[in-house]
Amino acid sequence: MVCGAHALSGLELPYDAARGWHRGDVDGIDVISLPLSYSNHDSLFRRGWTFLRFALRSVRLALTLDCDLVFATSTPITAVIPGLAAKWLRGKPFVFEVRDLWPELPRALGLSNPFVLGGMSLLELLGYRSADACIGLSPGIVEGIRARSDERLPVAMIPNGSDLELFHPAKRAKLKLPGIGPDDFVAGFTGAHGVANGLDALLTVAEELKRRGDTRVKLVFIGDGKEKERLAACATERSLTNCLFFPPVPKAELGAITASLDCGLMVLRDIPAFYRGTSPNKFFDYIAAGIPVVNNYPGWLAGLIQENHCGIVVPPGNPSAFADALQRLAANSDERCAMGAAARSLAEREFARPLLAARFIATLEAQST
């Protein structure tokens, strides 16, 4: 496995100065970690340069390491480059996992550079046309792959999974976070605070709750990203004491925190490309932890929530409906518990990691035989 570097990854692998990477065994997997740090705070140019450097360094590995098959996962789309190299130059089977549709999402988020968009589109098309099989993380991604690939290409829908052990209702305890009282209702957002997340919507919800005189409902933001400082400053400027911001925590600690929330928040900007084309980790963490989910955008996740009665779906751009949903959950502990139980049941039934891993292995083995 070849990966990048992240401060919260928990990897402590030996450093090979001659090769300029960290390498070691992690649960029986030979892991090479390239010291190319990445942050959501970085500029578009810096992130693109980091992605390209990772891809180019990975090409060398894809051409030299002993392997039966090469698997590449995006984002970023440049991750397809070493997969193409192994396929074209070594004749290795290549499986391409698609986590976002490119360039649809960047374009929808405002990226307009024709050269960058054209490069993304070309890499995406080459990936689909060269892969022996593809994996899409959501129904919309699978549809996008099929629309641009050969109809004979095997495409599997395997979403992000729920870690049923790390995120478990049994870890539930009273949250020990500054600003949280014993009787507060805590709605939490855990994950990246980026432009795509549209977290200004939650500040507007907090204003609506404040206008109603509700001091019990607290909105907790845990994570990091380009928008984090601005959001916190806006909350302070608007005297939104019901918004509390905390730094990111390692995944091992996040399980207990998530299970101790009263509900999880699924928030994205109101962009149609997101409706069926995303598979956010936080959703699968919330349901594994057995907490209800409040979601503010349409699509396949909204459908799952409604069909399985494991949360509340509110219209995008409607802070009043969002505030209503939070107050409804705060006032009805029985309904909240029932939704949480339904969420855990959904995680166990459809998104357990062993279940999805079996599908994943079957997809790879079908191409390596």
Secondary structure as UniProt FT lines:
FT   STRAND          2..5
FT   TURN            7..8
FT   STRAND          15..16
FT   TURN            17..20
FT   STRAND          21..26
FT   TURN            27..28
FT   STRAND          29..37
FT   TURN            40..41
FT   HELIX           44..64
FT   STRAND          70..74
FT   HELIX           77..79
FT   HELIX           80..90
FT   STRAND          94..98
FT   TURN            102..103
FT   HELIX           104..108
FT   TURN            109..110
FT   HELIX           114..130
FT   STRAND          133..136
FT   HELIX           139..148
FT   TURN            151..152
FT   STRAND          155..157
FT   TURN            164..166
FT   HELIX           169..171
FT   TURN            178..179
FT   TURN            182..183
FT   STRAND          185..190
FT   HELIX           195..197
FT   HELIX           200..211
FT   TURN            212..213
FT   STRAND          217..222
FT   TURN            226..227
FT   HELIX           228..237
FT   TURN            238..239
FT   TURN            241..242
FT   STRAND          243..246
FT   HELIX           251..259
FT   STRAND          263..266
FT   HELIX           272..276
FT   HELIX           281..288
FT   TURN            289..290
FT   STRAND          293..295
FT   HELIX           300..308
FT   STRAND          311..313
FT   TURN            316..317
FT   HELIX           319..331
FT   HELIX           333..350
FT   HELIX           353..368
//
